[in-house]
Amino acid sequence: MSRDADDKRKQCTKCQKLKPLADFPLRTTRGVKRPSPRCADCLREIDRERQQRYRAENAEQTRETDREAKRRASALRAGVSPERAEELRAGSCGICGRSPEEGCQLYADPGTGAVLGVLCHTCLRGLAMLGGTQERVRAALAFIQSGTDLRDEIDPQAVTQDR
C-alpha cells in the first residue's frame, strides 16, 4: 500500500489504482476509523458479485422473498395492512369466483383508489383492458347482452360444395 501524504492519495488493493483518499469509505477497526483498503468502486463491484452469487445459489428463496416484498408493498400502497391483504387474497375472485393457486390480487378503483376487492389475474387484466371504468364495463356488458348476430345467412350445403 503506497500512500502519498502530500496528495492524500491511496492505492486500492483490488484494482491497484492510485485514487484520492475520499474514494475510500471509512471503516472502524478496533475502535479507530480508517479508510478501507479497497476503493468504493471495487467495494460496490464486490457487493454486486456477492449478491448475484447468493441469488443464484438461493434462487427459490430469493424469488419467494421478492414476491412477498412486492405483495406487502402493494398492500401498503393500497392502504390495507399486509395481514388483511393476505386474508383478502386467499379468497375467491370477485368476478369469476375462482380461487387461483397463486392467490388473487387487490383491485382498487382507478378514480378513488378505494380497494373494491380481489380479482384473479385473468379478470384483473380484463378490467384493465376495458380501462377499469364503470362506463366502459357497462358498455361492454350491453354489447354482449345485445344478442345481435351479424353473420350472413349462408346455406351450409353451399359451403361444403365449394371445397
C-alpha positions, 0 to 999 in steps of 0.5 A: 500500500503506497500512500502519498501524504502530500496528495492524500492519495491511496492505492486500492488493493483490488484494482491497484489504482492510485485514487484520492483518499475520499474514494475510500469509505471509512471503516472502524477497526478496533475502535479507530476509523480508517479508510478501507483498503479497497476503493468504493468502486471495487467495494460496490463491484464486490457487493454486486458479485456477492449478491448475484452469487447468493441469488443464484445459489438461493434462487427459490428463496430469493424469488419467494422473498421478492414476491412477498416484498412486492405483495406487502408493498402493494398492500401498503400502497393500497392502504390495507395492512399486509395481514388483511391483504393476505386474508383478502387474497386467499379468497375467491375472485370477485368476478369469476369466483375462482380461487387461483393457486397463486392467490388473487390480487387487490383491485382498487378503483382507478378514480378513488383508489378505494380497494373494491376487492380481489380479482384473479389475474385473468379478470384483473387484466380484463378490467384493465383492458376495458380501462377499469371504468364503470362506463366502459364495463357497462358498455361492454356488458350491453354489447354482449347482452345485445344478442345481435348476430351479424353473420350472413345467412349462408346455406351450409350445403353451399359451403361444403360444395365449394371445397 
